[in-house]
């Protein structure tokens, strides 16, 4: 569940150093292409974005999410 995802995120913060730039638009677009390839509706995709709050390509990320 989401609690496990957040716990794993908090645990990983102790062993990694966050740095930028943080570009989410390419990831959103990649997942959207994968989802669009499933034409029969037999699958669904959930993209969970957890960030430290600094997104370098905010305009492009918003556009990718809307698309």
CHARMM internal coordinates of N, CA and C (Angstrom, degrees):
IC EDIT
DIST 1 N 1 CA 1.4438
DIST 1 CA 1 C 1.5172
ANGL 1 N 1 CA 1 C 111.30
DIST 1 C 2 N 1.3035
ANGL 1 CA 1 C 2 N 114.42
DIHE 1 N 1 CA 1 C 2 N -177.22
DIST 2 N 2 CA 1.4715
ANGL 1 C 2 N 2 CA 120.47
DIHE 1 CA 1 C 2 N 2 CA -178.23
DIST 2 CA 2 C 1.5265
ANGL 2 N 2 CA 2 C 111.58
DIHE 1 C 2 N 2 CA 2 C -62.89
DIST 2 C 3 N 1.3314
ANGL 2 CA 2 C 3 N 116.74
DIHE 2 N 2 CA 2 C 3 N -32.25
DIST 3 N 3 CA 1.4657
ANGL 2 C 3 N 3 CA 118.97
DIHE 2 CA 2 C 3 N 3 CA 178.96
DIST 3 CA 3 C 1.5244
ANGL 3 N 3 CA 3 C 110.86
DIHE 2 C 3 N 3 CA 3 C -61.75
DIST 3 C 4 N 1.3332
ANGL 3 CA 3 C 4 N 116.46
DIHE 3 N 3 CA 3 C 4 N -40.36
DIST 4 N 4 CA 1.4658
ANGL 3 C 4 N 4 CA 120.64
DIHE 3 CA 3 C 4 N 4 CA 178.25
DIST 4 CA 4 C 1.5112
ANGL 4 N 4 CA 4 C 112.21
DIHE 3 C 4 N 4 CA 4 C -65.93
DIST 4 C 5 N 1.3281
ANGL 4 CA 4 C 5 N 116.69
DIHE 4 N 4 CA 4 C 5 N -38.00
DIST 5 N 5 CA 1.4668
ANGL 4 C 5 N 5 CA 120.99
DIHE 4 CA 4 C 5 N 5 CA 178.23
DIST 5 CA 5 C 1.5251
ANGL 5 N 5 CA 5 C 109.60
DIHE 4 C 5 N 5 CA 5 C -63.90
DIST 5 C 6 N 1.3245
ANGL 5 CA 5 C 6 N 116.19
DIHE 5 N 5 CA 5 C 6 N -46.88
DIST 6 N 6 CA 1.4669
ANGL 5 C 6 N 6 CA 119.42
DIHE 5 CA 5 C 6 N 6 CA -179.47
DIST 6 CA 6 C 1.5196
ANGL 6 N 6 CA 6 C 111.74
DIHE 5 C 6 N 6 CA 6 C -66.27
DIST 6 C 7 N 1.3179
ANGL 6 CA 6 C 7 N 117.21
DIHE 6 N 6 CA 6 C 7 N -37.10
DIST 7 N 7 CA 1.4604
ANGL 6 C 7 N 7 CA 120.19
DIHE 6 CA 6 C 7 N 7 CA 177.36
DIST 7 CA 7 C 1.5281
ANGL 7 N 7 CA 7 C 110.71
DIHE 6 C 7 N 7 CA 7 C -63.15
DIST 7 C 8 N 1.3209
ANGL 7 CA 7 C 8 N 116.86
DIHE 7 N 7 CA 7 C 8 N -43.43
DIST 8 N 8 CA 1.4673
ANGL 7 C 8 N 8 CA 120.50
DIHE 7 CA 7 C 8 N 8 CA 178.01
DIST 8 CA 8 C 1.5242
ANGL 8 N 8 CA 8 C 110.57
DIHE 7 C 8 N 8 CA 8 C -63.23
DIST 8 C 9 N 1.3286
ANGL 8 CA 8 C 9 N 117.49
DIHE 8 N 8 CA 8 C 9 N -39.45
DIST 9 N 9 CA 1.4618
ANGL 8 C 9 N 9 CA 121.75
DIHE 8 CA 8 C 9 N 9 CA 178.07
DIST 9 CA 9 C 1.5304
ANGL 9 N 9 CA 9 C 110.30
DIHE 8 C 9 N 9 CA 9 C -62.30
DIST 9 C 10 N 1.3232
ANGL 9 CA 9 C 10 N 117.14
DIHE 9 N 9 CA 9 C 10 N -47.65
DIST 10 N 10 CA 1.4694
ANGL 9 C 10 N 10 CA 120.34
DIHE 9 CA 9 C 10 N 10 CA -179.52
DIST 10 CA 10 C 1.5302
ANGL 10 N 10 CA 10 C 111.08
DIHE 9 C 10 N 10 CA 10 C -63.44
DIST 10 C 11 N 1.3313
ANGL 10 CA 10 C 11 N 117.05
DIHE 10 N 10 CA 10 C 11 N -38.90
DIST 11 N 11 CA 1.4623
ANGL 10 C 11 N 11 CA 120.55
DIHE 10 CA 10 C 11 N 11 CA 177.74
DIST 11 CA 11 C 1.5223
ANGL 11 N 11 CA 11 C 110.88
DIHE 10 C 11 N 11 CA 11 C -63.98
DIST 11 C 12 N 1.3307
ANGL 11 CA 11 C 12 N 116.84
DIHE 11 N 11 CA 11 C 12 N -41.15
DIST 12 N 12 CA 1.4619
ANGL 11 C 12 N 12 CA 119.87
DIHE 11 CA 11 C 12 N 12 CA -177.43
DIST 12 CA 12 C 1.5273
ANGL 12 N 12 CA 12 C 112.06
DIHE 11 C 12 N 12 CA 12 C -68.87
DIST 12 C 13 N 1.3326
ANGL 12 CA 12 C 13 N 116.76
DIHE 12 N 12 CA 12 C 13 N -27.41
DIST 13 N 13 CA 1.4660
ANGL 12 C 13 N 13 CA 119.41
DIHE 12 CA 12 C 13 N 13 CA 179.71
DIST 13 CA 13 C 1.5233
ANGL 13 N 13 CA 13 C 112.47
DIHE 12 C 13 N 13 CA 13 C -61.73
DIST 13 C 14 N 1.3157
ANGL 13 CA 13 C 14 N 116.90
DIHE 13 N 13 CA 13 C 14 N -23.56
DIST 14 N 14 CA 1.4668
ANGL 13 C 14 N 14 CA 120.27
DIHE 13 CA 13 C 14 N 14 CA 179.03
DIST 14 CA 14 C 1.5259
ANGL 14 N 14 CA 14 C 112.38
DIHE 13 C 14 N 14 CA 14 C -77.15
DIST 14 C 15 N 1.3464
ANGL 14 CA 14 C 15 N 117.02
DIHE 14 N 14 CA 14 C 15 N -14.16
DIST 15 N 15 CA 1.4622
ANGL 14 C 15 N 15 CA 119.00
DIHE 14 CA 14 C 15 N 15 CA -175.38
DIST 15 CA 15 C 1.5216
ANGL 15 N 15 CA 15 C 113.91
DIHE 14 C 15 N 15 CA 15 C -120.30
DIST 15 C 16 N 1.3209
ANGL 15 CA 15 C 16 N 118.29
DIHE 15 N 15 CA 15 C 16 N 1.01
DIST 16 N 16 CA 1.4609
ANGL 15 C 16 N 16 CA 120.88
DIHE 15 CA 15 C 16 N 16 CA 178.79
DIST 16 CA 16 C 1.5201
ANGL 16 N 16 CA 16 C 109.79
DIHE 15 C 16 N 16 CA 16 C -127.05
DIST 16 C 17 N 1.3093
ANGL 16 CA 16 C 17 N 115.44
DIHE 16 N 16 CA 16 C 17 N 159.58
DIST 17 N 17 CA 1.4540
ANGL 16 C 17 N 17 CA 121.01
DIHE 16 CA 16 C 17 N 17 CA 175.01
DIST 17 CA 17 C 1.5248
ANGL 17 N 17 CA 17 C 107.78
DIHE 16 C 17 N 17 CA 17 C -114.72
DIST 17 C 18 N 1.3267
ANGL 17 CA 17 C 18 N 116.26
DIHE 17 N 17 CA 17 C 18 N 121.64
DIST 18 N 18 CA 1.4539
ANGL 17 C 18 N 18 CA 120.67
DIHE 17 CA 17 C 18 N 18 CA -179.78
DIST 18 CA 18 C 1.5195
ANGL 18 N 18 CA 18 C 109.82
DIHE 17 C 18 N 18 CA 18 C -79.34
DIST 18 C 19 N 1.3254
ANGL 18 CA 18 C 19 N 115.67
DIHE 18 N 18 CA 18 C 19 N 138.20
DIST 19 N 19 CA 1.4576
ANGL 18 C 19 N 19 CA 120.76
DIHE 18 CA 18 C 19 N 19 CA 175.87
DIST 19 CA 19 C 1.5161
ANGL 19 N 19 CA 19 C 108.40
DIHE 18 C 19 N 19 CA 19 C -155.61
DIST 19 C 20 N 1.2959
ANGL 19 CA 19 C 20 N 115.49
DIHE 19 N 19 CA 19 C 20 N 162.67
DIST 20 N 20 CA 1.4580
ANGL 19 C 20 N 20 CA 120.77
DIHE 19 CA 19 C 20 N 20 CA -175.56
DIST 20 CA 20 C 1.4991
ANGL 20 N 20 CA 20 C 112.01
DIHE 19 C 20 N 20 CA 20 C -104.16
DIST 20 C 21 N 1.2792
ANGL 20 CA 20 C 21 N 115.83
DIHE 20 N 20 CA 20 C 21 N 179.02
DIST 21 N 21 CA 1.4594
ANGL 20 C 21 N 21 CA 126.50
DIHE 20 CA 20 C 21 N 21 CA 3.22
DIST 21 CA 21 C 1.5281
ANGL 21 N 21 CA 21 C 111.24
DIHE 20 C 21 N 21 CA 21 C -77.89
DIST 21 C 22 N 1.3213
ANGL 21 CA 21 C 22 N 115.98
DIHE 21 N 21 CA 21 C 22 N 154.50
DIST 22 N 22 CA 1.4540
ANGL 21 C 22 N 22 CA 122.85
DIHE 21 CA 21 C 22 N 22 CA 177.01
DIST 22 CA 22 C 1.5174
ANGL 22 N 22 CA 22 C 107.92
DIHE 21 C 22 N 22 CA 22 C -110.57
DIST 22 C 23 N 1.3108
ANGL 22 CA 22 C 23 N 116.20
DIHE 22 N 22 CA 22 C 23 N 106.96
DIST 23 N 23 CA 1.4665
ANGL 22 C 23 N 23 CA 122.42
DIHE 22 CA 22 C 23 N 23 CA -178.04
DIST 23 CA 23 C 1.5206
ANGL 23 N 23 CA 23 C 109.34
DIHE 22 C 23 N 23 CA 23 C -113.19
DIST 23 C 24 N 1.3243
ANGL 23 CA 23 C 24 N 116.37
DIHE 23 N 23 CA 23 C 24 N 112.08
DIST 24 N 24 CA 1.4568
ANGL 23 C 24 N 24 CA 121.10
DIHE 23 CA 23 C 24 N 24 CA -178.85
DIST 24 CA 24 C 1.5204
ANGL 24 N 24 CA 24 C 113.58
DIHE 23 C 24 N 24 CA 24 C -95.28
DIST 24 C 25 N 1.3185
ANGL 24 CA 24 C 25 N 119.11
DIHE 24 N 24 CA 24 C 25 N -23.25
DIST 25 N 25 CA 1.4600
ANGL 24 C 25 N 25 CA 121.14
DIHE 24 CA 24 C 25 N 25 CA -176.24
DIST 25 CA 25 C 1.5339
ANGL 25 N 25 CA 25 C 112.41
DIHE 24 C 25 N 25 CA 25 C -54.22
DIST 25 C 26 N 1.3320
ANGL 25 CA 25 C 26 N 120.53
DIHE 25 N 25 CA 25 C 26 N -43.36
DIST 26 N 26 CA 1.4677
ANGL 25 C 26 N 26 CA 119.14
DIHE 25 CA 25 C 26 N 26 CA 179.02
DIST 26 CA 26 C 1.5300
ANGL 26 N 26 CA 26 C 112.53
DIHE 25 C 26 N 26 CA 26 C -61.46
DIST 26 C 27 N 1.3203
ANGL 26 CA 26 C 27 N 117.41
DIHE 26 N 26 CA 26 C 27 N -36.85
DIST 27 N 27 CA 1.4641
ANGL 26 C 27 N 27 CA 120.91
DIHE 26 CA 26 C 27 N 27 CA 179.48
DIST 27 CA 27 C 1.5248
ANGL 27 N 27 CA 27 C 110.38
DIHE 26 C 27 N 27 CA 27 C -68.88
DIST 27 C 28 N 1.3231
ANGL 27 CA 27 C 28 N 117.05
DIHE 27 N 27 CA 27 C 28 N -45.41
DIST 28 N 28 CA 1.4640
ANGL 27 C 28 N 28 CA 121.27
DIHE 27 CA 27 C 28 N 28 CA 178.71
DIST 28 CA 28 C 1.5205
ANGL 28 N 28 CA 28 C 109.77
DIHE 27 C 28 N 28 CA 28 C -60.08
DIST 28 C 29 N 1.3151
ANGL 28 CA 28 C 29 N 117.57
DIHE 28 N 28 CA 28 C 29 N -45.05
DIST 29 N 29 CA 1.4612
ANGL 28 C 29 N 29 CA 121.21
DIHE 28 CA 28 C 29 N 29 CA 179.98
DIST 29 CA 29 C 1.5284
ANGL 29 N 29 CA 29 C 111.86
DIHE 28 C 29 N 29 CA 29 C -63.95
DIST 29 C 30 N 1.3164
ANGL 29 CA 29 C 30 N 117.43
DIHE 29 N 29 CA 29 C 30 N -39.50
DIST 30 N 30 CA 1.4666
ANGL 29 C 30 N 30 CA 121.47
DIHE 29 CA 29 C 30 N 30 CA 179.14
DIST 30 CA 30 C 1.5331
ANGL 30 N 30 CA 30 C 110.59
DIHE 29 C 30 N 30 CA 30 C -62.98
DIST 30 C 31 N 1.3243
ANGL 30 CA 30 C 31 N 116.59
DIHE 30 N 30 CA 30 C 31 N -47.45
DIST 31 N 31 CA 1.4635
ANGL 30 C 31 N 31 CA 120.23
DIHE 30 CA 30 C 31 N 31 CA -179.95
DIST 31 CA 31 C 1.5330
ANGL 31 N 31 CA 31 C 110.45
DIHE 30 C 31 N 31 CA 31 C -65.47
DIST 31 C 32 N 1.3185
ANGL 31 CA 31 C 32 N 117.18
DIHE 31 N 31 CA 31 C 32 N -38.39
DIST 32 N 32 CA 1.4682
ANGL 31 C 32 N 32 CA 120.63
DIHE 31 CA 31 C 32 N 32 CA 178.59
DIST 32 CA 32 C 1.5285
ANGL 32 N 32 CA 32 C 110.57
DIHE 31 C 32 N 32 CA 32 C -62.46
DIST 32 C 33 N 1.3291
ANGL 32 CA 32 C 33 N 117.62
DIHE 32 N 32 CA 32 C 33 N -40.81
DIST 33 N 33 CA 1.4697
ANGL 32 C 33 N 33 CA 120.68
DIHE 32 CA 32 C 33 N 33 CA 177.58
DIST 33 CA 33 C 1.5215
ANGL 33 N 33 CA 33 C 110.95
DIHE 32 C 33 N 33 CA 33 C -64.04
DIST 33 C 34 N 1.3305
ANGL 33 CA 33 C 34 N 117.01
DIHE 33 N 33 CA 33 C 34 N -40.91
DIST 34 N 34 CA 1.4657
ANGL 33 C 34 N 34 CA 120.66
DIHE 33 CA 33 C 34 N 34 CA 178.15
DIST 34 CA 34 C 1.5238
ANGL 34 N 34 CA 34 C 110.62
DIHE 33 C 34 N 34 CA 34 C -63.19
DIST 34 C 35 N 1.3169
ANGL 34 CA 34 C 35 N 116.65
DIHE 34 N 34 CA 34 C 35 N -43.14
DIST 35 N 35 CA 1.4656
ANGL 34 C 35 N 35 CA 120.83
DIHE 34 CA 34 C 35 N 35 CA 179.83
DIST 35 CA 35 C 1.5231
ANGL 35 N 35 CA 35 C 110.88
DIHE 34 C 35 N 35 CA 35 C -66.36
DIST 35 C 36 N 1.3084
ANGL 35 CA 35 C 36 N 117.44
DIHE 35 N 35 CA 35 C 36 N -39.66
DIST 36 N 36 CA 1.4678
ANGL 35 C 36 N 36 CA 121.36
DIHE 35 CA 35 C 36 N 36 CA -178.82
DIST 36 CA 36 C 1.5266
ANGL 36 N 36 CA 36 C 111.83
DIHE 35 C 36 N 36 CA 36 C -66.06
DIST 36 C 37 N 1.3222
ANGL 36 CA 36 C 37 N 117.17
DIHE 36 N 36 CA 36 C 37 N -23.26
DIST 37 N 37 CA 1.4586
ANGL 36 C 37 N 37 CA 120.92
DIHE 36 CA 36 C 37 N 37 CA -179.30
DIST 37 CA 37 C 1.5297
ANGL 37 N 37 CA 37 C 112.34
DIHE 36 C 37 N 37 CA 37 C -73.90
DIST 37 C 38 N 1.3199
ANGL 37 CA 37 C 38 N 117.80
DIHE 37 N 37 CA 37 C 38 N -16.48
DIST 38 N 38 CA 1.4712
ANGL 37 C 38 N 38 CA 122.08
DIHE 37 CA 37 C 38 N 38 CA 178.20
DIST 38 CA 38 C 1.5207
ANGL 38 N 38 CA 38 C 107.05
DIHE 37 C 38 N 38 CA 38 C -90.93
DIST 38 C 39 N 1.3086
ANGL 38 CA 38 C 39 N 116.15
DIHE 38 N 38 CA 38 C 39 N 95.27
DIST 39 N 39 CA 1.4626
ANGL 38 C 39 N 39 CA 121.44
DIHE 38 CA 38 C 39 N 39 CA -171.25
DIST 39 CA 39 C 1.5265
ANGL 39 N 39 CA 39 C 114.11
DIHE 38 C 39 N 39 CA 39 C -84.15
DIST 39 C 40 N 1.3332
ANGL 39 CA 39 C 40 N 117.83
DIHE 39 N 39 CA 39 C 40 N -20.29
DIST 40 N 40 CA 1.4572
ANGL 39 C 40 N 40 CA 119.41
DIHE 39 CA 39 C 40 N 40 CA -174.76
DIST 40 CA 40 C 1.5300
ANGL 40 N 40 CA 40 C 114.05
DIHE 39 C 40 N 40 CA 40 C -92.21
DIST 40 C 41 N 1.3156
ANGL 40 CA 40 C 41 N 117.66
DIHE 40 N 40 CA 40 C 41 N 1.30
DIST 41 N 41 CA 1.4609
ANGL 40 C 41 N 41 CA 120.52
DIHE 40 CA 40 C 41 N 41 CA 177.83
DIST 41 CA 41 C 1.5176
ANGL 41 N 41 CA 41 C 114.37
DIHE 40 C 41 N 41 CA 41 C 72.91
DIST 41 C 42 N 1.3217
ANGL 41 CA 41 C 42 N 117.43
DIHE 41 N 41 CA 41 C 42 N 16.34
DIST 42 N 42 CA 1.4628
ANGL 41 C 42 N 42 CA 121.03
DIHE 41 CA 41 C 42 N 42 CA -176.91
DIST 42 CA 42 C 1.5254
ANGL 42 N 42 CA 42 C 113.22
DIHE 41 C 42 N 42 CA 42 C -80.14
DIST 42 C 43 N 1.3133
ANGL 42 CA 42 C 43 N 116.77
DIHE 42 N 42 CA 42 C 43 N -10.16
DIST 43 N 43 CA 1.4650
ANGL 42 C 43 N 43 CA 120.82
DIHE 42 CA 42 C 43 N 43 CA -179.15
DIST 43 CA 43 C 1.5169
ANGL 43 N 43 CA 43 C 109.27
DIHE 42 C 43 N 43 CA 43 C -134.54
DIST 43 C 44 N 1.3084
ANGL 43 CA 43 C 44 N 115.21
DIHE 43 N 43 CA 43 C 44 N 158.11
DIST 44 N 44 CA 1.4519
ANGL 43 C 44 N 44 CA 119.73
DIHE 43 CA 43 C 44 N 44 CA 170.03
DIST 44 CA 44 C 1.5213
ANGL 44 N 44 CA 44 C 108.34
DIHE 43 C 44 N 44 CA 44 C -134.09
DIST 44 C 45 N 1.2977
ANGL 44 CA 44 C 45 N 115.91
DIHE 44 N 44 CA 44 C 45 N 159.73
DIST 45 N 45 CA 1.4551
ANGL 44 C 45 N 45 CA 122.20
DIHE 44 CA 44 C 45 N 45 CA -175.75
DIST 45 CA 45 C 1.5163
ANGL 45 N 45 CA 45 C 109.00
DIHE 44 C 45 N 45 CA 45 C -125.08
DIST 45 C 46 N 1.3195
ANGL 45 CA 45 C 46 N 115.99
DIHE 45 N 45 CA 45 C 46 N 139.75
DIST 46 N 46 CA 1.4537
ANGL 45 C 46 N 46 CA 122.32
DIHE 45 CA 45 C 46 N 46 CA 175.50
DIST 46 CA 46 C 1.5196
ANGL 46 N 46 CA 46 C 106.56
DIHE 45 C 46 N 46 CA 46 C -123.34
DIST 46 C 47 N 1.3083
ANGL 46 CA 46 C 47 N 116.24
DIHE 46 N 46 CA 46 C 47 N 124.55
DIST 47 N 47 CA 1.4606
ANGL 46 C 47 N 47 CA 121.17
DIHE 46 CA 46 C 47 N 47 CA 176.79
DIST 47 CA 47 C 1.5129
ANGL 47 N 47 CA 47 C 107.38
DIHE 46 C 47 N 47 CA 47 C -111.42
DIST 47 C 48 N 1.3109
ANGL 47 CA 47 C 48 N 116.42
DIHE 47 N 47 CA 47 C 48 N 113.36
DIST 48 N 48 CA 1.4597
ANGL 47 C 48 N 48 CA 122.36
DIHE 47 CA 47 C 48 N 48 CA 178.55
DIST 48 CA 48 C 1.5233
ANGL 48 N 48 CA 48 C 107.98
DIHE 47 C 48 N 48 CA 48 C -101.09
DIST 48 C 49 N 1.3108
ANGL 48 CA 48 C 49 N 116.29
DIHE 48 N 48 CA 48 C 49 N 119.99
DIST 49 N 49 CA 1.4604
ANGL 48 C 49 N 49 CA 121.33
DIHE 48 CA 48 C 49 N 49 CA 178.85
DIST 49 CA 49 C 1.5171
ANGL 49 N 49 CA 49 C 107.95
DIHE 48 C 49 N 49 CA 49 C -107.00
DIST 49 C 50 N 1.3140
ANGL 49 CA 49 C 50 N 115.90
DIHE 49 N 49 CA 49 C 50 N 118.61
DIST 50 N 50 CA 1.4666
ANGL 49 C 50 N 50 CA 121.76
DIHE 49 CA 49 C 50 N 50 CA 175.37
DIST 50 CA 50 C 1.5172
ANGL 50 N 50 CA 50 C 105.99
DIHE 49 C 50 N 50 CA 50 C -116.74
DIST 50 C 51 N 1.3035
ANGL 50 CA 50 C 51 N 116.17
DIHE 50 N 50 CA 50 C 51 N 124.48
DIST 51 N 51 CA 1.4662
ANGL 50 C 51 N 51 CA 120.24
DIHE 50 CA 50 C 51 N 51 CA -174.41
DIST 51 CA 51 C 1.5202
ANGL 51 N 51 CA 51 C 110.37
DIHE 50 C 51 N 51 CA 51 C -135.26
DIST 51 C 52 N 1.3180
ANGL 51 CA 51 C 52 N 114.34
DIHE 51 N 51 CA 51 C 52 N 162.70
DIST 52 N 52 CA 1.4574
ANGL 51 C 52 N 52 CA 119.69
DIHE 51 CA 51 C 52 N 52 CA 174.57
DIST 52 CA 52 C 1.5237
ANGL 52 N 52 CA 52 C 111.08
DIHE 51 C 52 N 52 CA 52 C -83.19
DIST 52 C 53 N 1.3156
ANGL 52 CA 52 C 53 N 116.73
DIHE 52 N 52 CA 52 C 53 N 3.27
DIST 53 N 53 CA 1.4610
ANGL 52 C 53 N 53 CA 121.10
DIHE 52 CA 52 C 53 N 53 CA 176.58
DIST 53 CA 53 C 1.5070
ANGL 53 N 53 CA 53 C 114.72
DIHE 52 C 53 N 53 CA 53 C 103.04
DIST 53 C 54 N 1.3225
ANGL 53 CA 53 C 54 N 117.58
DIHE 53 N 53 CA 53 C 54 N -10.92
DIST 54 N 54 CA 1.4568
ANGL 53 C 54 N 54 CA 120.40
DIHE 53 CA 53 C 54 N 54 CA -179.04
DIST 54 CA 54 C 1.5230
ANGL 54 N 54 CA 54 C 108.42
DIHE 53 C 54 N 54 CA 54 C -104.39
DIST 54 C 55 N 1.3427
ANGL 54 CA 54 C 55 N 116.43
DIHE 54 N 54 CA 54 C 55 N 108.56
DIST 55 N 55 CA 1.4582
ANGL 54 C 55 N 55 CA 121.90
DIHE 54 CA 54 C 55 N 55 CA 177.81
DIST 55 CA 55 C 1.5197
ANGL 55 N 55 CA 55 C 107.48
DIHE 54 C 55 N 55 CA 55 C -115.93
DIST 55 C 56 N 1.3243
ANGL 55 CA 55 C 56 N 116.35
DIHE 55 N 55 CA 55 C 56 N 119.74
DIST 56 N 56 CA 1.4627
ANGL 55 C 56 N 56 CA 120.84
DIHE 55 CA 55 C 56 N 56 CA -173.33
DIST 56 CA 56 C 1.5286
ANGL 56 N 56 CA 56 C 113.29
DIHE 55 C 56 N 56 CA 56 C -77.60
DIST 56 C 57 N 1.3296
ANGL 56 CA 56 C 57 N 117.01
DIHE 56 N 56 CA 56 C 57 N -24.15
DIST 57 N 57 CA 1.4651
ANGL 56 C 57 N 57 CA 120.10
DIHE 56 CA 56 C 57 N 57 CA -177.35
DIST 57 CA 57 C 1.5345
ANGL 57 N 57 CA 57 C 110.71
DIHE 56 C 57 N 57 CA 57 C -119.79
DIST 57 C 58 N 1.3229
ANGL 57 CA 57 C 58 N 116.25
DIHE 57 N 57 CA 57 C 58 N 52.19
DIST 58 N 58 CA 1.4677
ANGL 57 C 58 N 58 CA 120.75
DIHE 57 CA 57 C 58 N 58 CA -173.37
DIST 58 CA 58 C 1.5270
ANGL 58 N 58 CA 58 C 112.75
DIHE 57 C 58 N 58 CA 58 C -56.98
DIST 58 C 59 N 1.3063
ANGL 58 CA 58 C 59 N 118.84
DIHE 58 N 58 CA 58 C 59 N -45.23
DIST 59 N 59 CA 1.4640
ANGL 58 C 59 N 59 CA 120.82
DIHE 58 CA 58 C 59 N 59 CA -178.74
DIST 59 CA 59 C 1.5253
ANGL 59 N 59 CA 59 C 110.82
DIHE 58 C 59 N 59 CA 59 C -62.28
DIST 59 C 60 N 1.3223
ANGL 59 CA 59 C 60 N 117.05
DIHE 59 N 59 CA 59 C 60 N -44.54
DIST 60 N 60 CA 1.4601
ANGL 59 C 60 N 60 CA 121.09
DIHE 59 CA 59 C 60 N 60 CA 179.69
DIST 60 CA 60 C 1.5339
ANGL 60 N 60 CA 60 C 110.85
DIHE 59 C 60 N 60 CA 60 C -67.54
DIST 60 C 61 N 1.3308
ANGL 60 CA 60 C 61 N 117.39
DIHE 60 N 60 CA 60 C 61 N -36.68
DIST 61 N 61 CA 1.4553
ANGL 60 C 61 N 61 CA 121.06
DIHE 60 CA 60 C 61 N 61 CA 178.17
DIST 61 CA 61 C 1.5217
ANGL 61 N 61 CA 61 C 110.86
DIHE 60 C 61 N 61 CA 61 C -65.44
DIST 61 C 62 N 1.3252
ANGL 61 CA 61 C 62 N 117.53
DIHE 61 N 61 CA 61 C 62 N -44.36
DIST 62 N 62 CA 1.4629
ANGL 61 C 62 N 62 CA 120.83
DIHE 61 CA 61 C 62 N 62 CA 177.15
DIST 62 CA 62 C 1.5250
ANGL 62 N 62 CA 62 C 110.53
DIHE 61 C 62 N 62 CA 62 C -59.87
DIST 62 C 63 N 1.3214
ANGL 62 CA 62 C 63 N 116.83
DIHE 62 N 62 CA 62 C 63 N -43.77
DIST 63 N 63 CA 1.4570
ANGL 62 C 63 N 63 CA 121.10
DIHE 62 CA 62 C 63 N 63 CA 179.76
DIST 63 CA 63 C 1.5255
ANGL 63 N 63 CA 63 C 111.07
DIHE 62 C 63 N 63 CA 63 C -62.37
DIST 63 C 64 N 1.3374
ANGL 63 CA 63 C 64 N 116.44
DIHE 63 N 63 CA 63 C 64 N -42.65
DIST 64 N 64 CA 1.4602
ANGL 63 C 64 N 64 CA 120.74
DIHE 63 CA 63 C 64 N 64 CA 179.79
DIST 64 CA 64 C 1.5309
ANGL 64 N 64 CA 64 C 111.09
DIHE 63 C 64 N 64 CA 64 C -63.92
DIST 64 C 65 N 1.3267
ANGL 64 CA 64 C 65 N 117.37
DIHE 64 N 64 CA 64 C 65 N -39.88
DIST 65 N 65 CA 1.4634
ANGL 64 C 65 N 65 CA 120.92
DIHE 64 CA 64 C 65 N 65 CA 178.92
DIST 65 CA 65 C 1.5248
ANGL 65 N 65 CA 65 C 110.55
DIHE 64 C 65 N 65 CA 65 C -65.96
DIST 65 C 66 N 1.3038
ANGL 65 CA 65 C 66 N 117.10
DIHE 65 N 65 CA 65 C 66 N -43.67
DIST 66 N 66 CA 1.4668
ANGL 65 C 66 N 66 CA 121.30
DIHE 65 CA 65 C 66 N 66 CA 179.51
DIST 66 CA 66 C 1.5275
ANGL 66 N 66 CA 66 C 110.32
DIHE 65 C 66 N 66 CA 66 C -63.01
DIST 66 C 67 N 1.3331
ANGL 66 CA 66 C 67 N 116.17
DIHE 66 N 66 CA 66 C 67 N -43.20
DIST 67 N 67 CA 1.4770
ANGL 66 C 67 N 67 CA 119.94
DIHE 66 CA 66 C 67 N 67 CA 179.96
DIST 67 CA 67 C 1.5078
ANGL 67 N 67 CA 67 C 110.53
DIHE 66 C 67 N 67 CA 67 C -64.08
END
COOR INIT
IC SEED 1 N 1 CA 1 C
IC BUILD
